[in-house]
Amino acid sequence: MSAEESERNRLPFEPNKKPQKPVKTPTQQAATAQKTSNQADRKPPYTKEEMAIPKVVSQRMVRRVAVFCGIPTILAISTLIVSYLLATYANIKLAPIAVLLVNMGLFGLGVLGITYGVLSASWDEERVGSLLGLGEFGTNWGRMVAVWRETRQKNS
């Protein structure tokens, strides 16, 4: 991946550049070896503010998760209530396996809604994104897969 491609694909709220490590002399390397043995002396490469997701983006993600997870979850709970009311008051007997499968399917959609809600939100602070977020989902999924591949190559 070229520098131009990685710059184009980086997250909008990602720090612009990685901190550069200074070139060390042999005496500095020995001193550094003593320091690294003590975990308390280490400084993180980025501050918490640089690593945090901006508030606007996180609120956008939470709203989408509430919609894409909340609606199927409410429907799943409603399925149980409606099937109980039908069996008790209307004397309509539904197959328990049908109620179970519908309920599990709706709860499963709720779990998938969490992932879709986060990935379908625009991660750019200035851009709100579309209503369903299909374009943002594709962009964010591509970013996530690229990071997975990059991490796998570094660990191999």
C-alpha positions, 0 to 999 in steps of 0.5 A: 500500500503506498503512502498516498493510499494509506493517507486516503484510507485513514480514519477522519479522526485518526492522528495525522502521523505516527510519532517518529522514533529517534535514532539512538547511540549505543549508550542511549540504547543501554539507558533505554533498556533500563527504562523499558524495564519499568512500565511506569516510565512509558508514555503512550504514543498518543494522548487520550484525546487523539485516540478518542472517537469524536463526540459527534461521531460517537453520538451518531453511532449510538443513534444508529445502534439504537435504531438498528438494534432497538427495533428488532429487539422491541419486535422480539419482545413483542412477539413473546407478548403477542403470542401469549395474549393470542394463546390466553385470550383469543385461544389461538395456539401457535406452534412453540417452535415458530414463536421461538424461531421468530423470536431468535431471528429478531434478537439475532437481527438486533445483535447484527444491528449493533454492528451495522449501526456502528459501521453505517455511521459516517466516521467523518465529523463534518459529514452526516451520511445517508439515512440507511448508511449503505455507502458509509458501511462499505467504506467503514467495512473496507477500512476495517478489513484493511486494518485486519490485513495489515495487522495480520501481515505485521504479526506474520 
